[in-house]
Amino acid sequence: MRHRKYKRKFSRTPAHRRAMLSNLLRSLLHYEQIQTTEAKAKTLKSLADRLISRAQEDTVHARRLVEPMIKDRNLIHKLFHHIGPAAEGEGGGGYVRVVRTAHRHGDSASMAVVELVNKTQLYYDRRKAEEEARKAKKEEARKAAEKAREAAQAAGGAPVAE
């Protein structure tokens, strides 16, 4: 009898399924927000909630339980020093959010965004740095265009269109 044995199989062997979920988990911890299919997102949510709950207490035992799924020392450090403490005090999970999005164009699979509820300060710092870099690049391009326009007018040529 298979009572209470339900698990999403994803038409994969157990080793392939474990590897796929491990890769998704590492991507989620690295980027703090990923897009995947809805079924994978739901499975990933329960797995990530368990690992984040485990990471709230930084002990050797907890690290050894988390290590087989993550296998990356930098991500384990991030989990135990940034993500786990940010989730401290909240009990019973709920550290990961699944938001359904549009269907995928190729096969019409329902897609979802998986993100950490309390994104770490690193995520916000990275986003701010990207925004500042984009603004600086835009400003630099504007100044270069303005300089080229002034040079063309000084040479006596027709004004350069924008």
N, C-alpha and C positions, 0 to 999 in steps of 0.2 A: 504494500500500500504506500502511496506517495503523499499521504496526508501532511500538510504544512511544509511541503518541500518546494514551494513556488519560488522560482528565481528566474529573472530574465536571462535567457540563454544567448540571445543575439545570433543564433545559428553559427556559433563558434565552439571550438573545443575549449575545455576548461583552462588550459594553459594560455590559449589565445585570448580568451575572455579576461583572465587575470592580467595579462600584459596590456590589453587595451584599457582596462580600468585604471591600471597603474599609470599609464601614459596620460590619460585624461586627468587624473588626480594631480600629477606633477605639473601639467599645464595650468590647472586651476590655481595651484599654490604659487606658481611663478607669475602668471599674468593677473590673477585674482578675478578674472572674468573671461569666460570662454563661450563659444557657441557650438552646440552639438545637437544631435537629435533628442527629441523629448524623452524617449525611453532610456537612452544612455544618461541623460541629465538626471532623471529620477533615481536611477541606480547610483550615480555618482554622488548625489546629495546625501544619501544615507551613509555612504562610505566616508565622505569628507566630514560629516558631522561627528562620526565616531572618532576619527583621527584628531579633529580639533578639540574634542572633549578630552581625549587622552593627552593632548599637548598642553593643557592648562596646568599640569603638574610636571615640572621638568625634573624627571628622575631617570636613572639609567634603565630601569624596568620599562618605563613609558617609551623611551627612545628605542629600545630593542623591539618593542611591539610595533612601532611605527616604521622602523627601518625596512622591513621586507616589502612594504608597499611603495615606499618613496625612492629608496636607493640613491639618493643624492644628498651629500652632506650639507651643501649650501641650502637646499630646500628644507632639510630637517632643522637646520639652525633658524631659518626664517619662520618655520612653523612653531618652534618652541620659544623663540624670543620676540617675535612680532605678532603673529596671528593668534597664538594661544593666549598670551596676556591681554590682547585686545578683546578677546571673547570671555575673559575672566568675569566671574560674577553672574553670568547668564547660565542658568541651569537647563538641562534637558534638551540640548540641541538647538536647532534653528539658526545655525551659523552660516548656512548656505541658502541662497534664494534661487529658485528656478522660475524664469519668466518666459512664457511661451511667446514665440514670434511667428513670422509668416512661414509658409510652406516652402521647402527647397524647390528650386525651379526644375531641376533635372528629373527627380523621381517623386516629387510632391510629398516628401517626408516632412512631418511636422517638426519644426526646429524650436530650440529653446536656448536662452542665455542662462548660464550658470554663473553666479557671482557670489563672492563672500559678502555677507551682510555688513560687517564692520571691516571695510577695506582698510588696510594698514596705512600708516603715514607715508610709507615708501611709495604706494600707489599714487597718492595725491601729489607727492613731490615730483614723481616721474611725469604725471600729467601736466603739472605746472611748468616743468622744464621744457616739455614738448611744445606747450602753448607759447612760452617765451621765445623759443627758438624759431617757431613759425612766424611770430610777429617780427622778430629781428630780421629774418630773411625777407619778409614782405617789405619792411622799411628800407632795407638795403637795396632791393630791386627798385623801389620808388625813387630813391636818391640817385641811383645809376641812370634811370630813365630821365630824371630831371636834369642831370648833368649833361647827358647826351643832347637833350633838347636845347639847353643853353649853348652848347658848343656849336650846334647846327645853326642857331640864330646868329651867333657871333661870326661865323664864317660867311654870313650873308645869304645863306640858303633859305629855302622855304621852311616854315615851322613844321616840326615833326609831329605827326598825329599820334595820339595815345593808343 
